[in-house]
């Protein structure tokens, strides 16, 4: 999503079809998502659906409307209409890996890390050699 100005954000937030706006995302209401998919299935274009909802498609990157409806339609058919009513943001997130201080690691843990790193280095060397062979052909 392209960056929105403060004025554009305020304009969008006044729309009842938009729940909230973060720095990177516009969160649409579940009722809008369901209506949008159903209108699309009846033959209305994604841009027209957004325009009818008083959401200016020009505020977003090219094909934003199409990609939103495509994503919602997939969810609509795979898990049902009710799946668009609930937010699943972050449900499968495992979080960021914890940073481990090297001073707190045991010798065995350090050896294991070095072994994994060495395997990665070896794999990268092999990939580089294969790429070089392909390029020479």
Secondary structure, DSSP 8 states (H G I E B T S, - for coil): -----HHHHHHHHTSTTEEEE-SS-EEE-HHHHHHHHHHHHTT--HHHHHHHTT--GGGS-TTHHHHHHHHHHHHHHHH-GGGGTS--TTTT---------GGG--HHHHHHHHHHHHHHHHHHHHHHHHHHHHHH-
